[in-house]
Amino acid sequence: MRLLVLGGIRSGKSEVAEALVADAERVRYVATAPEVHGETPDEGWSARIAAHRARRPEHWRTEEVGTEPDLLADLLTGAKPEDVVLVDDLGGWLSAVYDAAGDWSDPSAGDTRIGALADAVRACPAALLVLVGTEVGLTVMPMTESGRTFADANGLLNQRVAAACDGVAMVVAGEVNWLRGGELVGHAGGREQAPVPVAAAPVRDETPFVFEGATAGAVLSTADSGDMLSFSPGLELPLPDESTAAEAVERLLTLRLNGAGLGGLLPVVRFAGGAQGRPDPRPWQQPRVLVLRGDRAGAFAAADQRLEDVVEGTGTIAMLAATAGASVQAIDCPESGPAELHDALDDNSVDAALTLGWRLADAAANEGVDLLIVGSCGAGSDAAAAALVAVLTGGEPAALLGRVVNAAGFVDDEAWMRKVAAIRDARHRIRARSRDPHAILSMLGGGDIAVATGILIGAASRRLPVMVDGPVGIAAGLVARDYGAQTRHWLLMPDHGDNPTVKLAADVLGITPFLQLKLGLGEGATALATLPLVNTALTIAAATPRAQAATPADEGLTEQERIEAEIQRVVADSPTAEMPYVKPSWED
């Protein structure tokens, strides 16, 4: 578990962080602030350091980073799985970064080290990692150049580290406010909070739930969800095989490629290697698209986008699904009320939607589906996703909501203004309420985002990768992360489509698109459009011969014949089941 504790000067942030690790038998305390020596030592600074030292228990082991900031990333990645590590604080580390760079005039001078530290936090294998960070962005802009440099770089540092953590807290006047992940923590600052659910994964009923006719034309709803399942934060879900993912990338270096390599598609091979648990991942043979519609009342909705074209096998998604060899499943989600006036869903509807989503993923895994794609076509889904992302990340609604295009294809600025006002009203309405994932789905998310969240949780529980490419899918990723932090590691994003909601949420989740084409084909359609390219990259990675000598079976074959023989072996090793055909409208 990785936790970030932010706060201002004398806010009590260090005391809170120390309380989080107080029950550990051994703690590795990493001190980042160097003592100031010389002819005129800073006695006040030395007194602060002495006070910190006196507060630490004797059985804690202190490790100094001081004037060598690069040591911190090495220390984190080199931690042991049983370690409990406390880093105090990131502000001191950042000061050492700029002292080492020798340039306090350029805020970007520390970008490389900040990125490396965020990666080290994300990769840290310690059982518990708590980092203390200084929040300086709530005051006026500093008057000095070095002050502005520190403030700008510190804001970036806090964002990058927060995105790599499972929980983030803000300490103000000694009061702890969990911005995210507070449900994962048993206590903070000596105050008891909700207990951490252990092994709280949903339990299926005795009869496996299997959908019939999972092709275009099958519309499912929450009435088909069966008995309710129980969802609560702290779910223990599997992770992709990181060692195999790294091996898949290393294996590419041994292949006899004609060019420099796969370039921007290399992360796809790494992701597939971890998800499939093999260093030579195979192309995805049985993808399935889950198209969600959950219409909304009130100002969130601007236009009624219909599900009928998906059901009838027409439209962009059906055409692209036929090209990619994917089955299509349409899901009619619960309608949502006007979130600017009252909660979008009641608690029972949220439970039903989560259950339906989990069972959709579970049924897909039972049927041999090896890749899920989440799509959405509900009215107002973009505004609901923007509202949810704004609440969970602190983003500004006007900056998150893209332009609104009406049914005639024209930009509708008045509809955009109504949506932004509705999102702000919804945020104001819930300002004092809990931010736990179930409450967020009830207050703002609505039916389609709740079903999508259940899909992501269910897919992670079955080690099933999911491609997301739009506001609903990525917003569900934020909520699913708060149920089980492992869910985000099963998400693959082809392109953010230049959508501000998607870009911010993906950045917070630590998901980087492997393409930057700014495709705006509609949610789910971009993933389908890129799937053939993705499978081509995986075919190249799996079928290209290694640089060493040919196997005995390939002796006497030309280079092209060896490649074709390897492709045949890959195909034979990944038999393709008979997949339903979705007839596109242009074949009529």
C-alpha positions as CSV (number, residue, x, y, z in Angstrom):
1,M,0.0,0.0,0.0
2,R,1.3,3.5,-0.9
3,L,0.0,6.5,0.9
4,L,0.8,10.2,0.4
5,V,0.2,12.6,3.4
6,L,0.1,16.3,2.3
7,G,0.0,19.4,4.5
8,G,1.3,22.9,5.1
9,I,4.0,24.0,7.5
10,R,3.2,22.9,11.1
11,S,-0.1,21.3,9.9
12,G,0.7,18.0,11.7
13,K,1.3,16.0,8.6
14,S,4.5,14.3,10.0
15,E,2.6,13.2,13.1
16,V,-0.2,11.8,11.0
17,A,2.3,9.9,8.8
18,E,4.1,8.5,11.9
19,A,0.8,7.4,13.4
20,L,0.1,5.4,10.2
21,V,3.2,3.2,10.8
22,A,3.1,3.2,14.6
23,D,2.0,-0.4,14.8
24,A,4.8,-1.8,12.7
25,E,7.5,-3.7,14.4
26,R,10.2,-2.2,12.2
27,V,10.1,1.1,10.3
28,R,12.7,2.4,7.8
29,Y,12.5,6.1,8.3
30,V,13.9,8.0,5.3
31,A,15.0,11.6,6.2
32,T,15.4,13.8,3.2
33,A,16.4,17.1,4.8
34,P,20.1,17.8,5.1
35,E,21.6,19.6,8.1
36,V,23.1,23.0,7.3
37,H,26.7,23.2,8.3
38,G,29.3,25.9,7.8
39,E,30.4,29.1,9.5
40,T,26.8,30.3,10.1
41,P,24.7,27.2,10.8
42,D,20.9,27.6,10.9
43,E,20.1,26.8,14.5
44,G,16.4,26.9,13.9
45,W,16.6,24.3,11.2
46,S,18.9,22.1,13.3
47,A,16.3,22.3,16.1
48,R,13.5,21.1,13.8
49,I,15.6,18.1,12.7
50,A,16.4,17.3,16.4
51,A,12.7,17.4,17.3
52,H,12.0,15.0,14.5
53,R,14.7,12.6,15.7
54,A,13.6,12.7,19.3
55,R,10.0,11.8,18.2
56,R,11.1,8.6,16.4
57,P,11.0,5.3,18.4
58,E,14.4,3.7,19.1
59,H,13.5,0.6,17.0
60,W,13.0,2.7,13.9
61,R,16.0,2.7,11.5
62,T,16.8,6.1,10.0
63,E,18.3,6.5,6.6
64,E,19.6,9.9,5.4
65,V,19.2,11.0,1.8
66,G,20.4,14.5,2.4
67,T,22.3,16.1,-0.5
68,E,22.0,13.0,-2.8
69,P,18.3,13.0,-4.0
70,D,18.9,10.2,-6.5
71,L,19.3,7.8,-3.5
72,L,15.6,8.0,-2.7
73,A,14.4,6.3,-5.9
74,D,17.0,3.5,-5.5
75,L,15.9,3.0,-1.9
76,L,12.2,2.7,-2.7
77,T,12.7,0.2,-5.6
78,G,15.2,-1.8,-3.5
79,A,12.8,-2.2,-0.6
80,K,11.8,-5.6,0.6
81,P,8.2,-6.9,0.5
82,E,8.0,-7.0,4.3
83,D,9.4,-3.4,4.8
84,V,7.4,-0.5,6.2
85,V,8.9,2.7,4.8
86,L,8.2,6.3,5.9
87,V,9.7,9.2,3.8
88,D,9.6,12.6,5.4
89,D,9.5,14.8,3.4
90,L,9.2,15.3,-0.3
91,G,9.7,19.1,0.0
92,G,13.2,18.6,1.4
93,W,14.0,16.1,-1.3
94,L,12.9,18.6,-4.0
95,S,15.1,21.3,-2.5
96,A,18.1,18.8,-2.8
97,V,17.1,18.1,-6.4
98,Y,17.5,21.8,-7.4
99,D,20.6,22.2,-5.3
100,A,22.1,19.3,-7.1
101,A,21.0,20.7,-10.5
102,G,22.6,24.0,-9.6
103,D,19.7,25.9,-11.3
104,W,16.8,27.4,-9.4
105,S,15.7,29.4,-12.4
106,D,14.1,26.6,-14.4
107,P,11.1,24.8,-13.0
108,S,11.6,21.9,-15.5
109,A,15.2,21.2,-14.3
110,G,13.8,18.6,-11.9
111,D,11.2,17.0,-14.2
112,T,13.4,13.9,-14.9
113,R,14.0,13.2,-11.2
114,I,10.4,13.8,-10.4
115,G,9.3,11.3,-13.0
116,A,11.8,8.8,-11.8
117,L,10.6,9.2,-8.2
118,A,7.0,8.7,-9.2
119,D,8.0,5.5,-11.1
120,A,9.9,4.3,-8.0
121,V,6.9,4.9,-5.8
122,R,4.7,3.0,-8.2
123,A,7.2,0.1,-8.3
124,C,8.0,0.0,-4.6
125,P,7.4,-3.5,-3.3
126,A,7.2,-2.5,0.4
127,A,4.2,-3.7,2.4
128,L,3.5,-0.1,3.4
129,L,5.0,3.1,2.0
130,V,4.0,6.4,3.5
131,L,5.3,9.6,2.0
132,V,5.0,13.1,3.5
133,G,4.6,16.0,1.1
134,T,4.6,19.7,1.5
135,E,1.6,21.6,0.0
136,V,2.6,25.2,-0.9
137,G,0.0,25.8,-3.6
138,L,-2.6,27.4,-1.3
139,T,-0.7,30.7,-0.7
140,V,0.1,33.7,-2.9
141,M,2.6,33.3,-5.6
142,P,6.2,33.8,-4.2
143,M,7.9,37.0,-5.1
144,T,11.3,35.4,-5.8
145,E,12.4,33.4,-8.8
146,S,13.6,30.4,-6.7
147,G,10.3,30.5,-4.7
148,R,8.2,30.3,-7.9
149,T,10.4,27.5,-9.2
150,F,9.9,25.5,-6.0
151,A,6.1,26.1,-6.0
152,D,5.7,25.0,-9.6
153,A,7.9,22.0,-9.3
154,N,6.3,21.0,-5.9
155,G,2.8,21.0,-7.4
156,L,4.0,18.8,-10.2
157,L,5.8,16.5,-7.7
158,N,2.7,16.1,-5.6
159,Q,0.5,15.3,-8.6
160,R,2.9,12.7,-10.0
161,V,3.4,11.0,-6.6
162,A,-0.3,11.1,-5.8
163,A,-1.1,9.4,-9.0
164,A,1.2,6.5,-8.0
165,C,-0.3,6.1,-4.6
166,D,-3.3,4.1,-3.4
167,G,-4.4,6.8,-0.9
168,V,-3.9,10.6,-0.5
169,A,-4.6,12.6,2.7
170,M,-4.6,16.4,3.3
171,V,-3.8,17.5,6.9
172,V,-5.1,20.9,7.9
173,A,-4.7,22.2,11.5
174,G,-4.1,18.6,12.6
175,E,-7.3,17.4,11.0
176,V,-7.0,14.5,8.5
177,N,-9.0,14.7,5.3
178,W,-8.7,11.7,3.0
179,L,-9.0,12.8,-0.6
180,R,-8.8,9.3,-1.8
181,G,-8.3,5.8,-0.3
182,G,-9.1,6.6,3.3
183,E,-11.1,3.4,3.5
184,L,-7.9,1.4,3.1
185,V,-6.4,2.8,6.3
186,G,-7.2,1.4,9.7
187,H,-6.4,4.6,11.6
188,A,-5.0,8.1,10.9
189,G,-3.6,10.5,13.4
190,G,-4.9,8.2,16.2
191,R,-8.5,8.2,15.0
192,E,-10.2,5.0,14.2
193,Q,-11.8,4.8,10.8
194,A,-13.7,2.1,8.9
195,P,-11.9,-1.3,9.2
196,V,-10.1,-2.5,6.1
197,P,-12.1,-5.4,4.5
198,V,-9.8,-8.3,3.9
199,A,-10.5,-10.8,1.1
200,A,-13.8,-9.1,0.4
201,A,-14.1,-10.2,-3.2
202,P,-17.6,-10.9,-4.4
203,V,-18.8,-14.5,-4.0
204,R,-20.7,-16.1,-6.8
205,D,-23.9,-18.0,-6.2
206,E,-23.8,-21.8,-6.8
207,T,-25.2,-21.7,-10.3
208,P,-22.8,-20.1,-12.7
209,F,-24.3,-17.0,-14.4
210,V,-24.0,-17.4,-18.2
211,F,-25.5,-15.1,-20.8
212,E,-27.0,-16.6,-23.9
213,G,-26.6,-14.9,-27.3
214,A,-23.8,-12.5,-26.4
215,T,-23.9,-10.9,-29.8
216,A,-25.5,-7.9,-31.5
217,G,-29.2,-7.9,-30.7
218,A,-28.9,-9.1,-27.1
219,V,-29.9,-6.3,-24.7
220,L,-29.4,-7.0,-21.0
221,S,-30.5,-4.9,-18.0
222,T,-30.2,-5.0,-14.3
223,A,-33.2,-7.3,-14.2
224,D,-30.8,-10.0,-15.5
225,S,-28.3,-9.5,-12.7
226,G,-29.6,-12.3,-10.4
227,D,-28.8,-12.2,-6.7
228,M,-27.0,-9.1,-5.4
229,L,-23.3,-9.3,-4.7
230,S,-21.6,-7.3,-2.0
231,F,-18.9,-4.7,-2.9
232,S,-16.8,-2.7,-0.5
233,P,-13.4,-0.9,-0.6
234,G,-10.4,-3.0,0.0
235,L,-11.1,-5.9,-2.5
236,E,-8.1,-8.2,-2.9
237,L,-7.7,-8.7,-6.7
238,P,-4.9,-10.2,-8.7
239,L,-2.2,-8.2,-10.5
240,P,-0.7,-8.8,-13.9
241,D,2.6,-10.7,-13.9
242,E,5.1,-7.8,-13.8
243,S,8.2,-10.1,-14.3
244,T,6.7,-11.7,-17.4
245,A,5.7,-8.2,-18.7
246,A,9.4,-7.1,-18.4
247,E,10.5,-10.4,-20.0
248,A,8.2,-9.7,-22.9
249,V,9.9,-6.4,-23.6
250,E,13.4,-7.9,-23.2
251,R,12.5,-10.6,-25.6
252,L,11.8,-8.1,-28.3
253,L,15.5,-7.2,-28.3
254,T,16.3,-10.7,-29.4
255,L,14.1,-10.7,-32.4
256,R,15.2,-10.5,-36.0
257,L,13.3,-7.4,-37.0
258,N,14.0,-5.5,-40.2
259,G,13.6,-2.1,-38.5
260,A,14.2,-0.4,-35.1
261,G,11.3,-2.1,-33.4
262,L,7.7,-1.5,-32.4
263,G,8.1,2.0,-31.1
264,G,5.0,3.3,-29.4
265,L,3.4,-0.1,-29.5
266,L,6.0,-1.6,-27.2
267,P,3.8,-0.8,-24.1
268,V,1.1,-3.0,-25.7
269,V,3.4,-6.0,-25.8
270,R,4.4,-5.3,-22.2
271,F,0.8,-5.0,-21.1
272,A,-0.2,-8.2,-22.9
273,G,2.7,-10.1,-21.5
274,G,1.7,-9.3,-18.0
275,A,-2.0,-9.9,-18.6
276,Q,-1.4,-13.2,-20.4
277,G,1.4,-14.3,-18.1
278,R,3.7,-15.2,-21.0
279,P,6.8,-13.5,-22.5
280,D,5.5,-14.1,-26.0
281,P,1.9,-12.8,-25.7
282,R,-0.5,-13.8,-28.4
283,P,-3.0,-11.6,-30.3
284,W,-6.3,-11.3,-28.7
285,Q,-8.6,-13.8,-30.4
286,Q,-12.0,-13.3,-28.8
287,P,-12.6,-9.7,-27.9
288,R,-16.0,-8.5,-26.8
289,V,-17.5,-5.0,-26.8
290,L,-19.9,-4.2,-23.9
291,V,-22.0,-1.1,-25.0
292,L,-23.7,0.6,-22.1
293,R,-26.6,3.0,-22.2
294,G,-27.8,4.7,-19.1
295,D,-29.8,7.8,-20.0
296,R,-30.1,10.7,-17.6
297,A,-32.7,13.2,-16.7
298,G,-32.0,16.9,-16.1
299,A,-29.4,19.2,-17.6
300,F,-26.7,16.6,-17.8
301,A,-28.3,15.2,-20.9
302,A,-28.1,17.2,-24.1
303,A,-29.0,14.7,-26.8
304,D,-30.6,11.2,-26.9
305,Q,-28.0,8.9,-28.3
306,R,-29.8,5.7,-29.2
307,L,-28.9,2.1,-28.6
308,E,-30.9,0.7,-31.5
309,D,-28.1,0.9,-34.0
310,V,-26.0,-1.4,-31.8
311,V,-28.8,-3.8,-31.3
312,E,-29.6,-3.9,-35.0
313,G,-26.0,-4.4,-36.0
314,T,-25.7,-1.0,-37.7
315,G,-23.5,2.1,-37.0
316,T,-19.8,2.7,-36.3
317,I,-19.4,0.2,-33.5
318,A,-21.1,-2.7,-35.3
319,M,-19.0,-2.0,-38.5
320,L,-15.7,-1.8,-36.6
321,A,-16.6,-4.9,-34.5
322,A,-17.2,-6.9,-37.6
323,T,-13.8,-5.8,-39.0
324,A,-12.0,-6.6,-35.7
325,G,-13.8,-9.9,-35.2
326,A,-15.4,-8.8,-31.9
327,S,-18.7,-9.8,-30.5
328,V,-21.0,-7.0,-29.3
329,Q,-23.2,-7.0,-26.2
330,A,-25.7,-4.2,-25.5
331,I,-26.6,-3.4,-21.9
332,D,-29.5,-1.2,-20.9
333,C,-28.5,0.4,-17.7
334,P,-30.7,2.0,-15.0
335,E,-31.8,5.5,-15.9
336,S,-30.5,8.2,-13.6
337,G,-32.2,11.2,-12.1
338,P,-31.0,14.8,-12.3
339,A,-27.8,14.8,-10.3
340,E,-27.9,18.5,-9.9
341,L,-31.1,18.2,-7.9
342,H,-30.8,14.8,-6.1
343,D,-28.9,11.5,-6.2
344,A,-28.7,9.9,-9.6
345,L,-29.4,6.4,-8.2
346,D,-30.6,4.9,-5.0
347,D,-28.4,2.4,-3.1
348,N,-30.2,-0.7,-4.4
349,S,-29.8,0.4,-8.0
350,V,-26.1,0.9,-7.5
351,D,-25.8,-2.6,-6.0
352,A,-27.8,-4.0,-9.0
353,A,-25.6,-2.2,-11.5
354,L,-22.4,-3.3,-9.9
355,T,-23.6,-6.9,-9.8
356,L,-24.6,-6.8,-13.4
357,G,-21.3,-5.4,-14.5
358,W,-19.3,-8.0,-12.4
359,R,-21.4,-10.8,-13.9
360,L,-21.0,-9.5,-17.4
361,A,-17.2,-9.8,-17.0
362,D,-17.4,-13.2,-15.3
363,A,-19.7,-14.6,-18.0
364,A,-17.3,-13.3,-20.7
365,A,-14.4,-15.0,-19.0
366,N,-16.4,-18.3,-18.8
367,E,-17.1,-18.1,-22.5
368,G,-13.4,-17.7,-23.5
369,V,-13.4,-14.0,-24.1
370,D,-9.8,-12.8,-23.8
371,L,-10.3,-9.0,-24.1
372,L,-13.1,-6.7,-23.0
373,I,-13.9,-3.3,-24.6
374,V,-16.1,-0.8,-22.7
375,G,-18.3,1.5,-24.8
376,S,-21.1,3.9,-23.9
377,C,-23.9,5.7,-25.8
378,G,-26.1,7.1,-23.1
379,A,-27.4,10.6,-23.1
380,G,-25.5,12.8,-20.6
381,S,-22.8,10.2,-19.9
382,D,-20.1,12.7,-20.8
383,A,-21.3,15.2,-18.2
384,A,-21.7,12.5,-15.5
385,A,-18.2,11.3,-16.1
386,A,-16.9,14.9,-16.0
387,A,-18.7,15.5,-12.7
388,L,-17.3,12.3,-11.2
389,V,-13.8,13.1,-12.3
390,A,-14.0,16.7,-11.1
391,V,-15.1,15.5,-7.6
392,L,-12.4,12.8,-7.4
393,T,-9.5,14.8,-8.8
394,G,-10.4,18.4,-8.0
395,G,-10.7,19.3,-11.7
396,E,-12.6,22.3,-12.9
397,P,-15.9,21.2,-14.7
398,A,-15.5,23.9,-17.4
399,A,-12.1,22.6,-18.3
400,L,-13.2,18.9,-18.2
401,L,-16.3,19.0,-20.4
402,G,-15.7,19.0,-24.1
403,R,-17.8,20.8,-26.7
404,V,-21.4,19.7,-27.0
405,V,-22.5,18.7,-30.5
406,N,-26.2,18.4,-31.2
407,A,-28.0,15.9,-33.4
408,A,-27.6,18.1,-36.5
409,G,-23.8,18.0,-36.0
410,F,-23.4,21.6,-34.8
411,V,-21.7,22.9,-31.7
412,D,-24.3,23.8,-29.1
413,D,-22.7,26.3,-26.6
414,E,-25.9,26.8,-24.7
415,A,-26.2,23.1,-24.0
416,W,-22.5,23.1,-22.9
417,M,-23.2,25.9,-20.4
418,R,-26.2,24.1,-19.0
419,K,-24.1,21.0,-18.5
420,V,-21.3,22.9,-16.7
421,A,-23.8,24.7,-14.5
422,A,-25.5,21.3,-13.6
423,I,-22.1,19.8,-12.8
424,R,-21.2,22.7,-10.5
425,D,-24.7,22.5,-8.8
426,A,-24.2,18.7,-8.3
427,R,-20.7,19.3,-6.7
428,H,-22.2,22.0,-4.4
429,R,-25.0,19.6,-3.4
430,I,-22.7,16.9,-2.3
431,R,-19.9,19.0,-0.9
432,A,-20.2,17.8,2.7
433,R,-21.0,14.1,1.9
434,S,-18.8,11.0,1.9
435,R,-16.6,10.3,-1.1
436,D,-16.6,6.5,-0.8
437,P,-17.0,4.8,-4.1
438,H,-20.6,3.6,-3.5
439,A,-21.7,7.1,-2.5
440,I,-20.0,8.6,-5.6
441,L,-21.9,6.2,-7.9
442,S,-25.1,7.0,-6.1
443,M,-24.7,10.7,-6.1
444,L,-23.2,11.3,-9.5
445,G,-22.2,8.2,-11.5
446,G,-25.5,6.8,-12.7
447,G,-26.3,3.5,-14.2
448,D,-23.8,3.2,-17.0
449,I,-20.8,4.2,-14.9
450,A,-21.9,1.9,-12.1
451,V,-22.2,-1.1,-14.5
452,A,-18.8,-0.2,-16.0
453,T,-17.3,-0.1,-12.6
454,G,-18.6,-3.6,-11.9
455,I,-17.2,-4.8,-15.2
456,L,-13.7,-3.5,-14.3
457,I,-13.8,-5.2,-10.9
458,G,-15.1,-8.4,-12.4
459,A,-12.6,-8.4,-15.2
460,A,-9.7,-7.9,-12.7
461,S,-10.9,-10.7,-10.6
462,R,-10.8,-13.0,-13.7
463,R,-7.4,-11.6,-14.9
464,L,-9.3,-10.3,-18.0
465,P,-7.8,-7.1,-19.6
466,V,-10.0,-4.2,-20.6
467,M,-9.6,-1.5,-23.2
468,V,-11.1,1.9,-22.3
469,D,-11.1,5.0,-24.5
470,G,-13.8,7.3,-23.3
471,P,-15.2,9.3,-20.3
472,V,-17.5,6.5,-18.9
473,G,-14.8,3.8,-19.0
474,I,-12.0,6.0,-17.5
475,A,-14.4,7.5,-14.9
476,A,-15.3,3.9,-13.9
477,G,-11.6,3.2,-13.6
478,L,-11.3,5.9,-10.9
479,V,-14.2,4.5,-8.9
480,A,-13.1,0.9,-9.4
481,R,-9.6,1.8,-8.1
482,D,-11.2,2.9,-4.9
483,Y,-12.9,-0.5,-4.5
484,G,-9.6,-2.4,-5.5
485,A,-6.4,-0.6,-6.4
486,Q,-5.3,-3.5,-8.6
487,T,-8.1,-2.8,-11.2
488,R,-6.2,0.0,-12.9
489,H,-3.3,-2.4,-13.8
490,W,-5.7,-4.3,-16.1
491,L,-6.7,-1.2,-18.2
492,L,-5.3,-0.5,-21.6
493,M,-6.0,2.9,-23.3
494,P,-5.3,3.3,-27.1
495,D,-6.0,7.0,-27.3
496,H,-7.5,9.8,-25.2
497,G,-9.2,11.4,-28.2
498,D,-8.1,14.8,-26.9
499,N,-10.9,14.6,-24.4
500,P,-10.0,16.6,-21.2
501,T,-12.0,14.4,-18.9
502,V,-10.2,11.3,-20.2
503,K,-6.8,12.9,-20.2
504,L,-7.0,14.0,-16.5
505,A,-8.5,10.8,-15.2
506,A,-5.9,8.7,-17.2
507,D,-3.1,10.8,-15.8
508,V,-4.4,10.3,-12.2
509,L,-4.7,6.6,-12.8
510,G,-1.2,6.4,-14.3
511,I,-2.5,5.1,-17.6
512,T,-0.6,6.3,-20.7
513,P,-2.3,6.0,-24.2
514,F,-0.1,4.1,-26.6
515,L,-1.4,6.3,-29.5
516,Q,-1.8,10.0,-29.9
517,L,-4.1,10.2,-32.9
518,K,-6.9,12.2,-31.1
519,L,-9.5,9.9,-32.5
520,G,-13.1,10.9,-31.6
521,L,-15.1,8.0,-33.0
522,G,-17.2,7.5,-29.9
523,E,-16.6,5.5,-26.7
524,G,-15.6,1.9,-27.6
525,A,-15.1,2.7,-31.3
526,T,-11.6,4.0,-30.9
527,A,-10.5,0.7,-29.2
528,L,-12.1,-1.3,-32.0
529,A,-10.4,0.8,-34.6
530,T,-7.0,0.2,-33.1
531,L,-7.5,-3.5,-32.2
532,P,-6.2,-4.8,-35.6
533,L,-3.1,-2.7,-35.1
534,V,-2.6,-4.0,-31.6
535,N,-3.0,-7.6,-32.7
536,T,-0.5,-6.9,-35.6
537,A,2.0,-5.8,-33.0
538,L,1.4,-8.9,-30.9
539,T,1.7,-11.1,-33.9
540,I,5.0,-9.6,-34.9
541,A,6.3,-9.9,-31.3
542,A,5.2,-13.6,-31.1
543,A,6.0,-14.8,-34.6
544,T,9.2,-13.0,-35.6
545,P,12.2,-15.5,-35.3
546,R,14.9,-14.8,-32.8
547,A,18.2,-13.6,-34.0
548,Q,20.0,-16.9,-33.2
549,A,20.2,-19.8,-35.5
550,A,17.1,-21.5,-36.9
551,T,15.6,-24.5,-35.2
552,P,16.1,-27.9,-36.8
553,A,12.5,-27.9,-38.2
554,D,13.3,-24.6,-40.0
555,E,16.6,-25.7,-41.6
556,G,16.7,-25.1,-45.3
557,L,13.9,-22.6,-45.2
558,T,14.2,-19.1,-46.5
559,E,13.8,-16.1,-44.2
560,Q,10.2,-15.5,-45.4
561,E,9.3,-19.2,-45.0
562,R,10.7,-19.2,-41.5
563,I,8.5,-16.3,-40.6
564,E,5.4,-17.9,-42.1
565,A,6.2,-21.1,-40.2
566,E,6.5,-19.2,-36.9
567,I,3.1,-17.5,-37.6
568,Q,1.5,-20.9,-38.2
569,R,2.9,-22.1,-34.8
570,V,1.5,-19.0,-33.1
571,V,-1.9,-19.6,-34.7
572,A,-1.9,-23.2,-33.7
573,D,-1.0,-22.3,-30.2
574,S,-3.9,-19.8,-30.0
575,P,-6.9,-21.6,-31.6
576,T,-9.7,-19.2,-32.5
577,A,-13.2,-20.1,-31.5
578,E,-16.0,-19.5,-34.0
579,M,-17.0,-15.9,-33.5
580,P,-20.4,-14.3,-34.3
581,Y,-20.5,-12.1,-37.3
582,V,-22.1,-8.7,-37.0
583,K,-23.4,-7.6,-40.3
584,P,-22.6,-3.9,-41.0
585,S,-25.2,-1.7,-42.5
586,W,-23.1,-1.0,-45.7
587,E,-23.4,-4.7,-46.7
588,D,-27.2,-4.4,-47.2
